[in-house]
């Protein structure tokens, strides 16, 4: 397990990146629950886990920040005024893993929320804004070391299975917040002392993968991806179709681009791919704002998105990473 410490404190993250790409209007707000369910159902396929059978729980409600709470105080410290009441759409999904000789059974819960206020969302996502016990405390970063949204946090192991009875990871980007909780089951629930196995590397990898998928589908819903205008792009004389969720932002389909330039895509079991074109390679992690090309890191204005079939990446960032001309018509 690897925890990557963040070089950005939450206040910097909020100030620099909270104003993401959003098509916010009354009509879109009313469709968010439907879109959240649609994208979440299409994109969520977790190795070893199956849906519990219960339908995702979706709520849409107003929230009123506690004016005397630490979150409101921090918000006022950063932005000069307390947060205003807003609206949040939330979806909760649960998955189950059956016990095997290698891994215990486990329950995995995914919660994805979309707030009207992205600045408030980023602060609300930080588990360290609230009281957290020393056991299972959160640290900034990810288990894999690859970036995840604008900010992410993971629990660290104590090395004591009887205490490490859950694993948690949270991430936020713009107005979208997602959190995953994984609870391994005891080895024998009928014993007085049922026993606990240590958290496995697979538990960390699956949990982070779930957060990557959830943050991606939350962003797809929030930018109204399905209704985003089409945008023609050209790669080495071949015309492809991108999406334009904002005036200055074009998303291009990675698989289609690679096919055009005789490249290929490998990996992806836990949301991290390797794209290869000619003699160069590129690391692509779902929901990351970075592309890693050799020793270069290319920062993106929007995380890498996955709709269940295609991987979508901001045009200029991908062109720079592949050293490729991608022209918009």
C-alpha positions, -999 to 999 in steps of 0.1 A, spaced: 0 0 0 13 35 -9 -1 67 4 8 98 -16 10 129 5 -7 159 -10 14 190 -16 -17 212 -14 -36 220 17 -74 221 14 -76 259 15 -53 261 -16 -72 234 -34 -105 253 -28 -91 286 -39 -75 273 -70 -99 248 -83 -134 250 -69 -149 267 -100 -150 236 -122 -170 231 -154 -207 230 -147 -239 236 -167 -260 247 -138 -296 256 -145 -330 247 -131 -336 221 -158 -303 204 -153 -307 204 -115 -340 186 -118 -324 159 -139 -294 153 -117 -309 124 -98 -318 106 -130 -284 112 -145 -266 102 -114 -284 68 -114 -279 63 -151 -241 70 -151 -236 51 -119 -253 20 -131 -234 20 -164 -199 25 -151 -197 6 -118 -181 -28 -123 -159 -38 -93 -137 -69 -94 -150 -95 -70 -180 -75 -59 -216 -77 -69 -245 -53 -62 -265 -63 -32 -297 -63 -52 -311 -32 -35 -317 -2 -58 -294 28 -53 -308 52 -28 -311 87 -42 -321 118 -23 -323 155 -33 -326 179 -4 -317 213 9 -288 217 33 -282 244 59 -246 246 71 -242 249 109 -231 285 114 -213 276 147 -195 245 132 -158 242 122 -167 238 86 -186 271 84 -158 289 103 -132 276 79 -153 286 49 -157 321 63 -119 323 70 -111 314 33 -139 332 15 -148 361 38 -184 351 45 -202 320 59 -216 294 35 -252 298 23 -278 271 24 -278 250 -8 -290 218 -24 -273 184 -25 -282 153 -46 -268 121 -31 -267 85 -43 -257 55 -22 -249 21 -36 -239 -11 -18 -219 -41 -31 -210 -74 -15 -181 -98 -18 -186 -135 -10 -159 -150 13 -132 -172 -3 -102 -191 10 -81 -161 0 -103 -131 10 -130 -126 36 -165 -115 26 -169 -77 26 -195 -50 22 -186 -19 1 -207 13 2 -204 42 -22 -218 76 -15 -217 102 -43 -230 138 -37 -233 168 -59 -236 202 -42 -248 235 -55 -217 252 -39 -184 236 -51 -164 255 -25 -185 241 3 -184 207 -13 -146 205 -11 -145 215 25 -174 191 34 -155 163 17 -125 167 40 -129 141 68 -103 160 89 -127 189 92 -146 168 117 -134 148 147 -116 117 136 -102 91 160 -66 81 158 -76 46 147 -83 48 110 -74 85 107 -74 100 73 -43 113 54 -43 132 21 -35 112 -10 -44 78 -25 -34 42 -20 -19 39 -55 0 71 -56 -19 84 -87 -39 116 -84 -76 116 -77 -98 147 -82 -88 180 -67 -83 164 -33 -85 129 -17 -80 113 16 -74 77 27 -74 58 60 -41 43 71 -36 9 86 -26 4 123 -13 -31 115 -38 -45 139 -66 -65 122 -89 -63 153 -88 -25 149 -86 -21 111 -122 -33 106 -130 -8 79 -113 10 51 -123 45 39 -113 67 10 -129 101 0 -124 124 -30 -137 157 -43 -137 177 -75 -157 208 -81 -192 202 -68 -188 164 -66 -179 145 -35 -176 108 -32 -167 84 -4 -162 46 -2 -164 25 30 -153 -12 29 -160 -35 58 -144 -70 57 -165 -96 75 -151 -117 104 -138 -152 94 -164 -170 115 -193 -150 127 -205 -178 150 -174 -179 171 -172 -160 204 -139 -146 190 -147 -145 152 -112 -134 142 -102 -108 116 -79 -110 87 -56 -81 79 -69 -57 52 -56 -70 19 -40 -50 -10 -70 -60 -30 -93 -42 -5 -73 -10 -10 -72 -13 -48 -109 -21 -52 -119 8 -28 -98 33 -47 -112 20 -80 -147 25 -67 -140 61 -58 -125 68 -92 -155 54 -110 -179 72 -86 -162 106 -89 -161 101 -127 -199 94 -130 -207 122 -106 -188 146 -128 -205 132 -159 -238 139 -144 -228 174 -131 -215 186 -165 -246 172 -182 -223 151 -204 -251 133 -223 -265 166 -236 -231 183 -241 -227 197 -277 -207 175 -301 -175 190 -314 -156 178 -344 -119 171 -340 -92 160 -364 -63 137 -357 -39 130 -386 -65 137 -411 -92 116 -394 -123 133 -382 -135 122 -347 -163 134 -325 -156 151 -291 -178 167 -265 -179 203 -255 -194 208 -220 -181 244 -218 -171 271 -243 -133 266 -236 -133 229 -230 -133 200 -254 -132 163 -243 -118 138 -267 -123 100 -268 -90 83 -259 -96 49 -275 -106 65 -308 -76 88 -308 -53 58 -302 -69 38 -329 -63 67 -353 -25 69 -345 -20 31 -343 -16 32 -305 -30 8 -280 -44 8 -244 -34 -18 -218 -43 -24 -181 -73 -7 -166 -84 -34 -141 -84 -9 -113 -88 23 -133 -52 29 -143 -43 24 -180 -11 26 -201 -15 41 -235 13 35 -259 20 53 -292 51 46 -311 80 44 -285 62 65 -259 38 55 -231 13 74 -211 -3 66 -177 -40 74 -176 -58 71 -142 -96 76 -142 -107 107 -122 -71 120 -121 -63 156 -131 -29 144 -143 -15 126 -173 19 110 -167 41 108 -198 75 95 -188 89 121 -164 64 147 -175 31 154 -156 4 173 -176 -22 189 -155 -58 188 -168 -86 213 -162 -111 185 -156 -104 149 -144 -102 120 -168 -137 106 -172 -150 71 -180 -186 66 -191 -185 28 -190 -170 23 -225 -149 53 -235 -123 74 -217 -126 111 -221 -97 135 -217 -94 173 -222 -81 179 -257 -51 202 -251 -37 181 -222 -39 149 -242 -23 165 -273 6 177 -251 10 143 -234 11 124 -267 29 152 -286 2 150 -311 -18 176 -330 -55 174 -322 -73 201 -341 -108 213 -333 -130 223 -363 
